[in-house]
Structures are given as C-alpha cells and as structure tokens.
C-alpha cells in the first residue's frame, strides 16, 4: 500500500511513508546542507552537490505522484548506495517542506521491502512501426474472451459490408455539404470526407462486427494503389453517400452507382483478409452477442 504524503505524516516534525524509488540525481548544494565532520570513505555526498531521491506513490484517487527527498542532512551518514530504481522502501524520519518535497534529518532511514521494476506489457500482437509484422495471430471470433481495449489481429474468410457512409463536411464548422456550393455559415468551399462503415466478418470461431472510421479502409476495400487512392479521395470529397445492405442506397450519381454496384458484388464474394482490431467493449453475454471490434489496419491475403 502506498500512502499519500498528507496521510503519511505521523508527527508535526517528521514523516514515514511507503513509496517506490524512481530515480536518483544530484542538484546544486542547498543552503541547509550541514557541515561535513568526517572524512571516512562512503560517508556524505561527493563534491558539493546535494543528493536527491525521487519517490513515487499513489494518492487517494490512485493517481501516480512524484515526491523529491533532498538528503541535505546526510553528510555524516553512509550514503544509500544499496537503493536502486524501482525499489519499494519505507522512508522514516524525513521532514515535509510545504507538502512539495521532503528533507532528510540525522535520523532519516530507508528500509527496503521489495523490488518492483516496471514490466512492459504487450498484447498478443503488435509492432506499431511495421504493419507487416503484427506478431502472433488470434481469432476475432473469440472476442468474447478478450478484455476491452486489447488489440489483436486475425484472419477472416468472409467480409460483408453492412453499412457504409461518406459525408462531405466543412473543414471549419463540420457542417455537411448538400450541394457543390460553399458553406453558408463559413463562406468557404474547403471540405473533407468523413467515413464510417460497419462490417460483419467470419472466422472459424464465428461472426464478429467491426466498426471502421478510417478513410484508408477504402484503399483496402477497393484494392487501390497509393496514387489511385489519392485520386479517388479527390473525387469523393464532394460526395455524400450512404449504403445499407438491407435497402441499398438513395444516391444516384454516377460515382454512387458505381460504388453500390461494387459493394453488392463484394458482399457475394469470398474475401480472405487479415484485420488488426481493438476490442471495443466487454461483452456482457459473450454467448449471445457477436464480439464488437474497432478497425485499426488490414491487408488482403
């Protein structure tokens, strides 16, 4: 248990607390530094610097806080050479200064109670810097057993576009453009494309839903090269389009009709993809619900 400073004070003059050593450093000599009266090796702080120990603890809201302890009164006591980073220690007989830092006294002591190094946790996959090295695969259909916000990737052998929407929005106010005219509110023609889609994917463990917000998904869906995708984005920036697998689309522009025709053929095809996704929420009833994912990246197989 880590005690916040205001709860750790036992007397008006000293404090005791349990905390973790984060780092050690030296600062310029403090005015309060006591005079050194011994020349025995191992005692005191080398040179004219003051030794500082930075500790961390959790406050009442379980938020990590840092607290510095200045060893200004340590000249005639053996230096704490055994303290290494991430040691959990009991700090005794230090004086709080305006609740901002601690100052050692002649009675200050440190009792080591454990070693707690920070452990880097990586999920099942993920090398963020290399989209072609995602690590070991998993199954999206097993999402009911995977906690919220965990990212995995898996291969699916069926992808259906349940819904897809493109919206042409004003860059300044995000108001939707209904025509090719300027935004009446901002008096500008500058616009961007907002994209969303809902997929139903299938692997050997069952169906999952995947929500997509990244416009780059269209590059994967349409199997476009980078230059082709850039040209396509310029074409659709003025387009507002909605597709639903149940009732098709209400748009009748040539581009909208071409997209609709493509989606209808795509939904009847066998598509093997590898999708990297993040679990959207914990499933309350995994046996009754399809796992719900948020799309991060994808590639064709």
Backbone torsions as a table, in degrees:
resi	resn	phi	psi	omega
1	UNK	NA	132.9	-179.9
2	UNK	-107.0	127.3	-173.8
3	UNK	-99.8	130.8	173.6
4	UNK	-65.7	156.3	-172.1
5	UNK	-56.6	-47.1	-174.1
6	UNK	-67.8	-20.5	175.9
7	UNK	-91.0	-15.4	-175.3
8	UNK	-88.0	-13.5	-176.7
9	UNK	-73.6	123.2	-178.9
10	UNK	-103.5	-25.8	178.6
11	UNK	-136.8	165.7	178.2
12	UNK	-66.9	-12.4	-171.1
13	UNK	-117.1	-15.0	-178.1
14	UNK	-147.1	168.2	-178.4
15	UNK	-142.0	155.9	173.3
16	UNK	-133.5	134.1	-179.3
17	UNK	-149.9	155.5	175.1
18	UNK	-103.4	125.2	-175.4
19	UNK	-153.5	177.3	-178.5
20	UNK	-116.7	131.3	178.4
21	UNK	-74.8	121.6	-179.8
22	UNK	-92.8	-44.8	-177.6
23	UNK	-161.7	163.1	175.4
24	UNK	-124.8	143.9	179.3
25	UNK	-155.7	176.5	177.7
26	UNK	-123.1	143.1	175.9
27	UNK	-127.1	169.9	178.9
28	UNK	-58.7	151.5	-176.6
29	UNK	-56.3	133.5	178.3
30	UNK	-86.7	153.3	177.8
31	UNK	-64.4	-26.2	-177.0
32	UNK	-86.2	2.3	-178.9
33	UNK	-64.7	131.7	-176.5
34	UNK	-78.9	161.9	-179.2
35	UNK	-77.8	135.0	-179.4
36	UNK	-78.0	129.3	-177.3
37	UNK	-117.4	7.5	177.6
38	UNK	-137.0	148.0	178.7
39	UNK	-113.2	17.7	-179.6
40	UNK	-69.4	136.5	-178.7
41	UNK	-61.8	135.7	177.9
42	UNK	97.6	-9.5	178.9
43	UNK	-99.4	145.0	175.5
44	UNK	79.8	178.7	179.7
45	UNK	-100.3	130.5	179.3
46	UNK	-59.3	152.6	179.1
47	UNK	55.8	-151.5	-176.2
48	UNK	-104.2	13.5	-178.3
49	UNK	-83.5	164.3	173.7
50	UNK	-109.9	131.5	-178.9
51	UNK	-76.6	134.0	179.4
52	UNK	-125.6	132.0	174.0
53	UNK	-110.0	127.2	177.6
54	UNK	-102.7	119.9	-179.8
55	UNK	-108.2	158.6	173.4
56	UNK	-124.7	151.7	177.9
57	UNK	-153.3	169.5	178.1
58	UNK	-105.9	131.4	179.6
59	UNK	-82.7	-170.4	-176.6
60	UNK	-60.9	-27.1	-179.5
61	UNK	-95.6	13.8	179.5
62	UNK	61.5	31.3	175.7
63	UNK	-98.5	134.3	-176.9
64	UNK	-70.8	129.3	178.8
65	UNK	-125.8	152.6	176.6
66	UNK	-110.0	149.2	-179.6
67	UNK	-146.5	126.4	-179.1
68	UNK	-91.9	140.3	175.2
69	UNK	-119.6	115.5	-179.2
70	UNK	-90.3	124.2	-179.4
71	UNK	-89.6	57.5	-176.7
72	UNK	-74.9	-15.3	-178.6
73	UNK	-116.2	39.2	-172.3
74	UNK	-113.4	11.7	-171.5
75	UNK	-65.1	-29.3	-173.2
76	UNK	-113.6	21.0	178.2
77	UNK	-126.3	149.2	-179.6
78	UNK	-59.5	134.1	179.7
79	UNK	-63.6	147.2	-178.8
80	UNK	-78.9	67.2	-175.6
81	UNK	-69.0	-22.5	-178.5
82	UNK	-76.5	-10.7	179.8
83	UNK	-77.4	124.5	175.4
84	UNK	-122.9	161.4	-178.1
85	UNK	-57.6	143.7	178.7
86	UNK	74.7	15.0	171.3
87	UNK	-80.0	132.5	171.5
88	UNK	-87.0	125.7	-174.2
89	UNK	-133.8	155.1	168.9
90	UNK	-99.0	118.8	-179.5
91	UNK	-99.2	124.6	-177.7
92	UNK	-121.5	146.6	171.8
93	UNK	59.4	54.6	169.6
94	UNK	-118.6	154.4	-175.0
95	UNK	-105.5	122.1	176.4
96	UNK	-72.1	139.2	178.8
97	UNK	-115.6	103.1	178.5
98	UNK	55.3	27.8	179.5
99	UNK	59.2	17.7	-178.2
100	UNK	-109.2	-29.5	177.9
101	UNK	-156.4	171.3	-179.9
102	UNK	-114.6	151.8	176.1
103	UNK	-127.2	132.6	-178.4
104	UNK	-70.8	156.1	173.9
105	UNK	-122.8	179.8	178.8
106	UNK	-66.2	-17.5	-178.2
107	UNK	-103.4	3.5	-178.0
108	UNK	-60.6	137.1	177.6
109	UNK	-143.6	156.3	178.6
110	UNK	-126.0	126.6	177.5
111	UNK	-114.0	118.1	-178.8
112	UNK	-79.4	126.1	-178.4
113	UNK	-117.6	-7.9	179.2
114	UNK	174.8	166.5	179.1
115	UNK	-119.3	121.5	-174.7
116	UNK	-129.2	71.4	179.2
117	UNK	-67.1	149.3	176.0
118	UNK	-70.5	129.5	-179.3
119	UNK	-105.8	121.9	178.8
120	UNK	-76.2	123.1	-179.0
121	UNK	-103.4	127.5	175.3
122	UNK	-118.7	139.5	179.4
123	UNK	-73.6	-174.6	-170.4
124	UNK	-53.8	-33.4	-176.2
125	UNK	-123.1	-141.1	158.8
126	UNK	79.0	109.7	161.5
127	UNK	-124.8	100.5	-169.5
128	UNK	-62.7	-25.0	-174.5
129	UNK	-84.2	-12.1	-174.8
130	UNK	-136.8	105.3	-175.4
131	UNK	-68.8	-14.0	179.9
132	UNK	-98.3	8.9	176.3
133	UNK	-134.6	81.8	-175.2
134	UNK	-93.5	-0.8	-178.9
135	UNK	83.1	-168.7	-178.9
136	UNK	-60.7	144.2	-178.0
137	UNK	-88.2	167.1	176.6
138	UNK	-140.2	-166.3	-179.4
139	UNK	-124.6	124.9	178.0
140	UNK	-63.1	-30.1	179.9
141	UNK	-66.8	-14.7	176.8
142	UNK	-93.0	16.3	-174.2
143	UNK	-59.7	-23.7	178.7
144	UNK	-62.4	-20.4	-179.8
145	UNK	-101.0	6.0	-176.1
146	UNK	-111.4	132.0	-176.9
147	UNK	-68.0	163.0	177.2
148	UNK	-59.8	142.9	174.9
149	UNK	73.6	1.1	174.1
150	UNK	-79.6	136.0	-178.9
151	UNK	-104.7	134.0	177.1
152	UNK	-139.4	172.9	168.9
153	UNK	-134.3	152.6	179.4
154	UNK	-155.9	161.2	179.1
155	UNK	-93.6	133.5	176.8
156	UNK	-119.9	147.5	-177.9
157	UNK	-110.1	6.1	175.5
158	UNK	-151.0	129.7	178.4
159	UNK	-129.8	125.5	175.2
160	UNK	-122.2	136.0	176.1
161	UNK	-88.2	106.1	179.9
162	UNK	-76.4	-44.1	177.0
163	UNK	-150.9	154.6	179.9
164	UNK	-152.5	136.3	-177.0
165	UNK	-140.9	133.9	172.4
166	UNK	-118.8	130.3	179.0
167	UNK	-127.6	132.2	176.4
168	UNK	-92.6	112.9	-173.0
169	UNK	-120.0	150.7	176.3
170	UNK	-69.0	134.7	-178.8
171	UNK	-66.2	-27.7	-176.2
172	UNK	-88.2	-46.5	-174.0
173	UNK	-113.5	-4.9	179.3
174	UNK	65.6	17.5	175.9
175	UNK	-75.2	141.8	-177.5
176	UNK	-76.2	136.2	174.7
177	UNK	-84.2	129.0	176.2
178	UNK	-98.0	-19.2	-179.6
179	UNK	-137.5	-174.4	177.6
180	UNK	-80.9	-2.0	-177.1
181	UNK	-75.4	171.1	-179.7
182	UNK	-72.5	162.5	175.0
183	UNK	-68.2	122.7	-176.7
184	UNK	-68.6	-25.5	-178.9
185	UNK	-79.6	-44.0	-174.4
186	UNK	-101.8	-9.0	-178.6
187	UNK	56.2	47.3	-179.5
188	UNK	-141.2	154.5	176.1
189	UNK	-97.8	-5.8	-175.9
190	UNK	-66.6	128.2	-177.1
191	UNK	-145.5	166.0	176.1
192	UNK	-140.8	166.0	-177.9
193	UNK	-103.4	124.2	173.0
194	UNK	-99.7	134.6	-173.1
195	UNK	-127.4	142.7	171.7
196	UNK	-152.2	151.1	178.7
197	UNK	-154.9	153.0	174.5
198	UNK	-121.3	125.3	-179.0
199	UNK	-111.8	152.1	167.2
200	UNK	-118.5	118.7	-176.9
201	UNK	-118.9	158.3	-173.4
202	UNK	-137.4	133.1	170.5
203	UNK	-131.0	-168.5	-173.5
204	UNK	-68.4	-13.9	-180.0
205	UNK	-102.6	3.1	175.1
206	UNK	124.0	-171.3	-174.9
207	UNK	-90.9	152.7	175.6
208	UNK	-140.5	156.5	172.3
209	UNK	-104.7	138.6	-179.7
210	UNK	-128.0	124.7	178.7
211	UNK	-99.0	132.6	-175.3
212	UNK	-120.4	131.5	174.8
213	UNK	-121.1	-7.3	-175.7
214	UNK	-87.6	125.9	178.9
215	UNK	-63.3	-28.4	-179.5
216	UNK	-63.7	-13.1	175.4
217	UNK	-59.6	-31.9	179.8
218	UNK	-64.3	-29.1	176.7
219	UNK	-63.7	-40.7	176.7
220	UNK	-70.6	-45.8	-176.8
221	UNK	-61.2	-46.0	-176.7
222	UNK	-88.2	-4.1	178.8
223	UNK	57.5	52.9	-176.5
224	UNK	-101.1	150.4	169.8
225	UNK	-78.9	170.0	-174.3
226	UNK	-60.4	-45.8	-179.6
227	UNK	-66.9	-39.0	178.0
228	UNK	-64.5	-39.6	-179.9
229	UNK	-67.2	-38.5	177.8
230	UNK	-62.1	-42.5	178.2
231	UNK	-65.8	-39.5	179.5
232	UNK	-63.3	-40.8	179.6
233	UNK	-63.1	-35.6	177.4
234	UNK	-67.6	-32.9	-179.6
235	UNK	-72.3	-37.5	-173.4
236	UNK	-90.2	-3.5	-175.8
237	UNK	-62.9	-24.6	178.5
238	UNK	-98.9	7.8	-171.8
239	UNK	-106.0	135.3	169.0
240	UNK	-114.2	127.4	-169.6
241	UNK	-145.6	138.3	176.0
242	UNK	-133.0	134.1	177.0
243	UNK	-130.7	138.6	174.2
244	UNK	-136.7	135.5	-174.8
245	UNK	-63.4	-22.9	-177.7
246	UNK	-80.9	-42.1	-174.4
247	UNK	-126.5	16.2	176.3
248	UNK	68.9	-133.3	-177.2
249	UNK	-140.1	155.8	177.4
250	UNK	-98.6	-7.9	-179.9
251	UNK	-75.8	144.6	-177.9
252	UNK	-131.4	19.4	175.3
253	UNK	-74.4	158.8	178.9
254	UNK	-55.9	-40.8	179.8
255	UNK	-66.5	-42.1	179.5
256	UNK	-63.5	-41.6	179.6
257	UNK	-65.3	-36.6	178.9
258	UNK	-67.4	-41.5	178.7
259	UNK	-65.0	-42.6	179.9
260	UNK	-62.1	-43.9	179.1
261	UNK	-61.6	-41.5	179.0
262	UNK	-62.8	-45.5	-176.8
263	UNK	-64.3	-37.1	179.5
264	UNK	-65.6	-39.9	177.0
265	UNK	-69.5	-42.2	-178.9
266	UNK	-59.4	-42.3	-176.9
267	UNK	-68.1	-16.5	178.3
268	UNK	-97.9	-0.1	-175.4
269	UNK	-99.9	160.9	173.1
270	UNK	-90.2	119.4	-176.9
271	UNK	-125.6	116.6	178.5
272	UNK	-98.9	114.1	-178.9
273	UNK	-126.1	160.5	168.7
274	UNK	-115.5	122.1	-174.2
275	UNK	-119.1	132.7	171.8
276	UNK	-100.1	124.5	-173.6
277	UNK	-138.2	160.5	174.3
278	UNK	-114.4	134.2	179.0
279	UNK	-63.6	127.8	-173.0
280	UNK	-80.8	-43.8	178.8
281	UNK	-155.7	164.2	176.4
282	UNK	-74.9	131.0	-178.5
283	UNK	-78.4	119.3	179.0
284	UNK	-66.7	-33.8	178.4
285	UNK	-133.5	81.6	-175.4
286	UNK	-57.0	-30.3	-177.1
287	UNK	-74.9	-18.8	-177.0
288	UNK	-106.1	-13.8	-173.1
289	UNK	-119.0	147.8	170.9
290	UNK	-76.7	137.0	175.3
291	UNK	-58.5	142.9	-177.7
292	UNK	-115.7	126.1	-175.1
293	UNK	-123.5	159.3	171.6
294	UNK	-111.9	128.1	-176.7
295	UNK	-68.9	132.4	174.8
296	UNK	-112.6	-43.1	-178.1
297	UNK	-164.1	166.8	-179.7
298	UNK	-162.5	163.7	176.9
299	UNK	-155.4	151.7	177.1
300	UNK	-83.7	151.0	178.9
301	UNK	-105.5	NA	NA
